[in-house]
Amino acid sequence: MLGREICVGDNHCCTAAFPCDAENQGDCDDDSECRGDLICGVHNCMGDTFDKDDDCCRSTYLEGSFLKLRLGSWFMQVPRGKFVTRV
């Protein structure tokens, strides 16, 4: 995000044209609004500048009782405690 402030809770701060480039930046609405291998989480931002329903960019992370893994342009959810192996 050259020339921009770090996104810490402003609605629509992360965009496809100017994606957020670090974990816990948002508010994002879609994976395309997060740079590289980051994905847009769901109500997962941490810090007092965020609203409780803000979504932040994350790498592989836990979402509820599932581990959400990004695989290229696809993602999959695996129940916690299950082993994931690379094919």
ABEGO torsion letter per residue (X at the ends): XBGBBBBAGBBGABBAABBBABBGBOBBABAAABBEABBBBBGABBEAABBAABBBBBBBBBBEABBBBBBEABBBBBBBGBBBBBX
